[in-house]
Amino acid sequence: MPQFEIMPHLPIGGASDHTGIMARSIPSARATQTSLAFWTCAIITTISALVSAGFSVLGLSGPSGGDIFVRYAASRSIALLIAVLCCIGFRSREAIAALALVMSLVQGLDGLIGVLVHDPAKTYGPFVFALVNFAALVWLLRSHEEGHAEENSN
């Protein structure tokens, strides 16, 4: 619930105001910024986990779908997607931050694999996901830190 700070209006230079009070909602603006950062990070992390799980499931239907390592990769990708969705359901900023870091690492390592197999499609996409996810994570963490810094200064 936003907290409003009610202050008497002090007219400047003889000007008058018909309301007589001025309301500020700084905590509300801070909460909105943090909420936007949370949802942005959560959505990007979900998309990243969904893409990772999707490619893993597609790998199961490919020629190497019977390979045990493909199955292990799919099980982990699906588990990460479920974990991200649960953390969104719990509205846990700390859990989304942790999973955003994990998905940034997963996508970054997938991009490295793309480099090693000389496949641009398997390189650039994962690297872009890793960078965008990491940027959203940094925004989420900074918005939370800025909120705490402003609370401590008041």
Beta strands, then each sheet from edge to edge (+ up, - down):
strand 1: 5-8
strand 2: 21-24
sheet 1: 1+ 2-
end
